[in-house]
């Protein structure tokens, strides 16, 4: 009984799926609470507002910390669920989980409150501002931020090289400007570290204008540094953009691969064949009670069901297809318009194979063509 409860709680907190309504409600409730806490923490820095609604801020903080504490303890308890990556000895597993990045963020979200509660000498204004760290908890619920973090980790060597080039350029430009402008402006270019302020503002193209070269040589160096700054600071942006595109493509490929592997028609294929088919298929999500195509429409694709239920409007009885089934092949094989209307019963995740790729695939794989034709014949005769 207890193990079942732990597994269910693990699925809700750590393995939220689109079809799990309870998990989605919990996730959205926590997201709203996190955003509300960030707004409250920012509003609490307005002294007049904080003085007027001090009690309301306090009670909201107590309730929020209680919820976040329960969430943290629940995550710590369920991390040993049998299908989780933490399968060591319970104490060792929970320690490993607690030291993970997400767990440390969860701990930082509640630590300031207990710090201010049990340490009377703590600066409570500092503690209030420190609560803004709860914004980091949104990383857990944002695939985009998680993807960006993976990009930064994957591209760390290229980014480090770009950063090294920028640092070298900063030192060289500061040194050159020091020797050129030192005698003309000893108060602003009195040392290389002092000249670095000008170099940073120029390389980043911010150009505050508080420190500018006045000599002809200094202005020539300044113009060159501006041009180099544009080029050098564009380099990390390009690296991140390229890595982000690669990560998105990799994620889509992995998702498609997993969906293809669940289709019985492809279950016996080797990894190379699955990879080839995955590159041809497009993932598509269709909401419930939506017509995928109607009787008489031109046949432009074949569909595989990765999740969900669809209904084919056949006579005398409609046919319901579920995960692992496919449809739309008959019209493609006969080069004819659609013979029936297909409508989703639940939200469905589909894999779409376009007509041209369908023809190329069947032409190159006779076994696959035979299997699809056999199912099509059986449906026509039934």
ZAMAR-382755 format. One record per residue (C-alpha): chain; x, y, z. Coordinates in nm, 2 decimals, padded with zeros to 4 digits. Example, Ala and Ser with C-alpha at 12.3 -4.5 7.8 and 13.67 -1.06 7.14 Angstrom:
BEGIN
   chain       xx       yy       zz
       A    01.23   -00.45    00.78
       A    01.37   -00.11    00.71
***
This chain:
BEGIN
   chain       xx       yy       zz
       A    00.00    00.00    00.00
       A    00.28    00.24    00.10
       A    00.49    00.15   -00.20
       A    00.19    00.21   -00.43
       A    00.14    00.55   -00.28
       A    00.51    00.64   -00.31
       A    00.51    00.53   -00.68
       A    00.20    00.73   -00.75
       A    00.34    01.04   -00.58
       A    00.66    00.99   -00.77
       A    00.47    00.99   -01.10
       A    00.28    01.31   -01.00
       A    00.59    01.50   -00.89
       A    00.87    01.37   -01.11
       A    00.72    01.21   -01.42
       A    00.44    01.45   -01.51
       A    00.28    01.33   -01.84
       A    00.03    01.52   -02.05
       A   -00.24    01.25   -02.00
       A   -00.19    01.26   -01.62
       A   -00.44    01.53   -01.51
       A   -00.35    01.52   -01.14
       A    00.02    01.58   -01.23
       A   -00.07    01.87   -01.46
       A   -00.28    02.03   -01.19
       A    00.00    02.00   -00.93
       A    00.26    02.14   -01.17
       A    00.04    02.44   -01.27
       A   -00.05    02.51   -00.90
       A    00.32    02.51   -00.81
       A    00.41    02.74   -01.11
       A    00.13    02.98   -01.00
       A    00.26    02.97   -00.64
       A    00.62    03.04   -00.75
       A    00.52    03.34   -00.97
       A    00.30    03.47   -00.68
       A    00.60    03.44   -00.44
       A    00.83    03.63   -00.68
       A    00.57    03.91   -00.72
       A    00.52    03.92   -00.34
       A    00.90    03.93   -00.28
       A    00.94    04.22   -00.52
       A    00.64    04.41   -00.37
       A    00.77    04.36   -00.02
       A    01.08    04.57   -00.11
       A    00.84    04.87   -00.13
       A    00.86    04.99    00.23
       A    00.52    05.16    00.23
       A    00.35    04.86    00.09
       A    00.53    04.62    00.32
       A    00.44    04.83    00.63
       A    00.07    04.85    00.53
       A    00.03    04.48    00.45
       A    00.29    04.33    00.67
       A    00.06    04.06    00.82
       A   -00.07    03.96    00.47
       A    00.29    03.92    00.34
       A    00.38    03.72    00.65
       A    00.09    03.47    00.63
       A    00.14    03.43    00.26
       A    00.51    03.35    00.32
       A    00.43    03.10    00.59
       A    00.17    02.92    00.37
       A    00.41    02.92    00.07
       A    00.70    02.79    00.27
       A    00.48    02.52    00.42
       A    00.38    02.40    00.07
       A    00.74    02.42   -00.07
       A    00.87    02.23    00.24
       A    00.61    01.95    00.19
       A    00.70    01.94   -00.18
       A    01.07    01.92   -00.10
       A    01.02    01.64    00.16
       A    00.79    01.45   -00.07
       A    01.04    01.46   -00.35
       A    01.31    01.34   -00.11
       A    01.09    01.05    00.00
       A    00.98    00.93   -00.35
       A    01.33    00.96   -00.51
       A    01.38    00.59   -00.43
       A    01.08    00.48   -00.64
       A    01.17    00.17   -00.83
       A    01.17    00.33   -01.18
       A    01.38    00.63   -01.07
       A    01.76    00.67   -01.13
       A    01.82    00.67   -00.76
       A    01.82    00.30   -00.67
       A    02.11    00.29   -00.42
       A    02.07    00.24   -00.04
       A    01.79    00.47    00.07
       A    02.01    00.70    00.27
       A    02.28    00.72    00.00
       A    02.01    00.76   -00.27
       A    01.84    01.05   -00.09
       A    02.17    01.22   -00.02
       A    02.26    01.20   -00.39
       A    01.92    01.33   -00.48
       A    01.95    01.62   -00.23
       A    02.28    01.73   -00.39
       A    02.13    01.74   -00.74
       A    02.08    02.09   -00.90
       A    01.70    02.08   -00.88
       A    01.70    01.97   -00.52
       A    01.94    02.24   -00.42
       A    01.72    02.50   -00.59
       A    01.42    02.36   -00.39
       A    01.62    02.39   -00.07
       A    01.72    02.75   -00.15
       A    01.36    02.83   -00.20
       A    01.28    02.76    00.17
       A    01.61    02.82    00.34
       A    01.58    03.20    00.37
       A    01.26    03.17    00.57
       A    01.41    02.93    00.82
       A    01.72    03.14    00.84
       A    01.53    03.44    00.93
       A    01.31    03.25    01.17
       A    01.59    03.08    01.37
       A    01.87    03.33    01.34
       A    01.74    03.65    01.52
       A    02.05    03.85    01.40
       A    01.97    03.80    01.03
       A    01.89    04.10    00.82
       A    01.52    04.04    00.73
       A    01.53    04.28    00.44
       A    01.81    04.07    00.29
       A    01.61    03.75    00.36
       A    01.30    03.90    00.18
       A    01.51    03.97   -00.13
       A    01.67    03.63   -00.12
       A    01.33    03.47   -00.17
       A    01.35    03.58   -00.53
       A    01.56    03.27   -00.58
       A    01.23    03.08   -00.59
       A    01.21    03.20   -00.95
       A    01.48    02.93   -01.02
       A    01.22    02.67   -00.94
       A    01.05    02.74   -01.27
       A    01.35    02.57   -01.44
       A    01.20    02.24   -01.33
       A    00.88    02.32   -01.52
       A    01.03    02.49   -01.83
       A    01.16    02.25   -02.10
       A    01.31    02.56   -02.28
       A    01.52    02.66   -01.98
       A    01.63    02.30   -01.93
       A    01.72    02.28   -02.30
       A    01.92    02.60   -02.28
       A    02.11    02.47   -01.98
       A    02.20    02.15   -02.17
       A    02.32    02.37   -02.46
       A    02.55    02.57   -02.23
       A    02.69    02.25   -02.08
       A    02.74    02.09   -02.43
       A    02.90    02.40   -02.58
       A    03.11    02.49   -02.27
       A    03.44    02.43   -02.45
       A    03.35    02.66   -02.74
       A    03.21    02.92   -02.51
       A    03.52    02.90   -02.29
       A    03.74    02.96   -02.60
       A    03.52    03.26   -02.70
       A    03.54    03.40   -02.35
       A    03.92    03.36   -02.35
       A    03.95    03.55   -02.68
       A    03.73    03.83   -02.53
       A    03.95    03.85   -02.21
       A    04.27    03.86   -02.42
       A    04.11    04.14   -02.64
       A    04.01    04.33   -02.32
       A    04.36    04.31   -02.18
       A    04.53    04.41   -02.50
       A    04.29    04.71   -02.57
       A    04.33    04.83   -02.21
       A    04.70    04.81   -02.23
       A    04.72    04.99   -02.56
       A    04.49    05.27   -02.44
       A    04.68    05.31   -02.12
       A    05.01    05.38   -02.30
       A    04.84    05.61   -02.56
       A    04.61    05.81   -02.33
       A    04.80    05.80   -01.99
       A    04.97    06.13   -02.04
       A    04.67    06.30   -02.19
       A    04.42    06.18   -01.92
       A    04.60    06.05   -01.61
       A    04.28    06.07   -01.41
       A    04.09    05.83   -01.64
       A    04.37    05.62   -01.79
       A    04.60    05.62   -01.49
       A    04.65    05.24   -01.49
       A    04.56    04.94   -01.70
       A    04.29    04.83   -01.46
       A    04.14    05.18   -01.48
       A    04.15    05.16   -01.86
       A    03.96    04.83   -01.85
       A    03.64    05.02   -01.77
       A    03.67    05.20   -02.10
       A    03.76    04.87   -02.28
       A    03.46    04.69   -02.14
       A    03.22    04.97   -02.23
       A    03.36    04.99   -02.58
       A    03.39    04.61   -02.65
       A    03.03    04.56   -02.55
       A    02.93    04.86   -02.76
       A    02.75    05.01   -02.46
       A    02.96    05.33   -02.48
       A    02.86    05.52   -02.17
       A    03.07    05.82   -02.29
       A    03.21    05.89   -01.94
       A    03.56    05.79   -02.05
       A    03.67    05.86   -02.41
       A    04.01    05.89   -02.59
       A    04.10    06.24   -02.69
       A    04.42    06.18   -02.89
       A    04.42    06.08   -03.26
       A    04.59    05.75   -03.20
       A    04.36    05.67   -02.91
       A    04.05    05.73   -03.12
       A    04.19    05.51   -03.40
       A    04.25    05.23   -03.14
       A    03.90    05.30   -03.00
       A    03.74    05.26   -03.34
       A    03.93    04.93   -03.40
       A    03.82    04.80   -03.06
       A    03.45    04.88   -03.14
       A    03.47    04.68   -03.46
       A    03.64    04.39   -03.28
       A    03.39    04.40   -03.00
       A    03.10    04.36   -03.24
       A    03.27    04.05   -03.39
       A    03.38    03.89   -03.06
       A    03.05    03.93   -02.87
       A    02.86    03.79   -03.17
       A    03.06    03.47   -03.14
       A    02.91    03.34   -02.82
       A    02.56    03.43   -02.95
       A    02.62    03.22   -03.26
       A    02.76    02.93   -03.06
       A    02.45    02.92   -02.83
       A    02.21    02.96   -03.13
       A    02.37    02.68   -03.32
       A    02.38    02.45   -03.01
       A    02.02    02.53   -02.93
       A    01.91    02.43   -03.28
       A    02.11    02.11   -03.25
       A    01.96    02.03   -02.91
       A    01.61    02.09   -03.04
       A    01.67    01.86   -03.34
       A    01.82    01.59   -03.11
       A    01.53    01.61   -02.88
       A    01.27    01.58   -03.16
       A    01.47    01.28   -03.30
       A    01.47    01.10   -02.97
       A    01.10    01.16   -02.91
       A    01.02    01.04   -03.27
       A    01.25    00.73   -03.22
       A    01.06    00.64   -02.90
       A    00.73    00.68   -03.07
       A    00.84    00.46   -03.37
       A    00.97    00.19   -03.14
       A    00.63    00.16   -02.98
       A    00.46    00.08   -03.31
       A    00.43   -00.30   -03.35
       A    00.48   -00.27   -03.73
       A    00.84   -00.15   -03.66
       A    00.91   -00.36   -03.36
       A    01.13   -00.61   -03.55
       A    01.33   -00.35   -03.73
       A    01.70   -00.30   -03.65
       A    01.83    00.03   -03.51
       A    01.95    00.15   -03.85
       A    01.60    00.10   -04.00
       A    01.43    00.27   -03.71
       A    01.66    00.56   -03.75
       A    01.59    00.59   -04.12
       A    01.21    00.57   -04.06
       A    01.23    00.82   -03.77
       A    01.39    01.07   -04.01
       A    01.09    01.04   -04.24
       A    00.82    01.07   -03.98
       A    00.67    01.39   -03.84
       A    00.53    01.40   -03.49
       A    00.18    01.56   -03.46
       A   -00.05    01.62   -03.16
       A   -00.42    01.63   -03.23
       A   -00.68    01.73   -02.97
       A   -00.98    01.52   -02.90
       A   -01.29    01.52   -03.12
       A   -01.10    01.65   -03.42
       A   -01.12    01.52   -03.78
       A   -00.78    01.41   -03.90
       A   -00.92    01.38   -04.25
       A   -01.26    01.33   -04.41
       A   -01.42    01.10   -04.67
       A   -01.33    01.22   -05.02
       A   -01.02    01.41   -04.91
       A   -00.71    01.35   -05.12
       A   -00.47    01.10   -04.98
       A   -00.15    01.28   -04.88
       A   -00.01    01.08   -04.58
       A   -00.03    00.77   -04.36
       A   -00.06    00.79   -03.99
       A    00.07    00.58   -03.69
       A   -00.08    00.62   -03.35
       A    00.18    00.66   -03.07
       A   -00.08    00.74   -02.81
       A   -00.46    00.79   -02.80
       A   -00.77    00.66   -02.97
       A   -00.92    00.74   -03.31
       A   -01.24    00.63   -03.47
       A   -01.27    00.53   -03.84
       A   -01.62    00.60   -03.98
       A   -01.68    00.27   -04.15
       A   -02.00    00.08   -04.23
       A   -02.18   -00.10   -04.07
       A   -01.98   -00.03   -03.75
       A   -01.71    00.23   -03.68
       A   -01.36    00.10   -03.62
       A   -01.16    00.22   -03.32
       A   -00.78    00.22   -03.34
       A   -00.54    00.26   -03.05
       A   -00.17    00.30   -02.97
       A    00.04    00.09   -03.21
       A   -00.22    00.09   -03.49
       A   -00.20    00.28   -03.82
       A   -00.44    00.42   -04.07
       A   -00.46    00.61   -04.40
       A   -00.27    00.34   -04.59
       A   -00.56    00.21   -04.81
       A   -00.61    00.53   -05.01
       A   -00.23    00.56   -05.06
       A   -00.20    00.20   -05.19
       A   -00.50    00.24   -05.42
       A   -00.41    00.60   -05.52
       A   -00.77    00.70   -05.44
       A   -00.95    00.96   -05.23
       A   -01.01    00.89   -04.86
       A   -01.27    00.62   -04.81
       A   -01.37    00.72   -04.46
       A   -01.36    01.00   -04.20
       A   -01.11    00.95   -03.91
       A   -01.18    01.15   -03.59
       A   -00.99    01.15   -03.26
       A   -01.17    01.02   -02.96
       A   -00.90    01.14   -02.72
       A   -00.60    01.36   -02.76
       A   -00.36    01.17   -02.99
       A    00.01    01.17   -03.06
       A    00.06    01.07   -03.42
       A    00.35    01.00   -03.65
       A    00.28    01.12   -04.01
       A    00.44    00.96   -04.31
       A    00.40    01.18   -04.63
       A    00.29    01.02   -04.95
       A    00.62    01.05   -05.13
       A    00.82    00.91   -04.83
       A    00.55    00.63   -04.80
       A    00.61    00.53   -05.16
       A    00.99    00.54   -05.13
       A    00.98    00.34   -04.81
       A    00.76    00.06   -04.95
       A    00.96    00.04   -05.26
       A    01.28   -00.01   -05.06
       A    01.14   -00.25   -04.80
       A    00.93   -00.54   -04.94
       A    00.86   -00.69   -04.60
       A    00.71   -00.36   -04.47
       A    00.50   -00.33   -04.79
       A    00.37   -00.68   -04.75
       A    00.28   -00.62   -04.39
       A    00.09   -00.29   -04.46
       A   -00.08   -00.44   -04.77
       A   -00.20   -00.74   -04.56
       A   -00.36   -00.51   -04.30
       A   -00.52   -00.30   -04.57
       A   -00.67   -00.61   -04.74
       A   -00.80   -00.74   -04.41
       A   -00.97   -00.41   -04.34
       A   -01.13   -00.40   -04.69
       A   -01.26   -00.75   -04.67
       A   -01.38   -00.70   -04.31
***
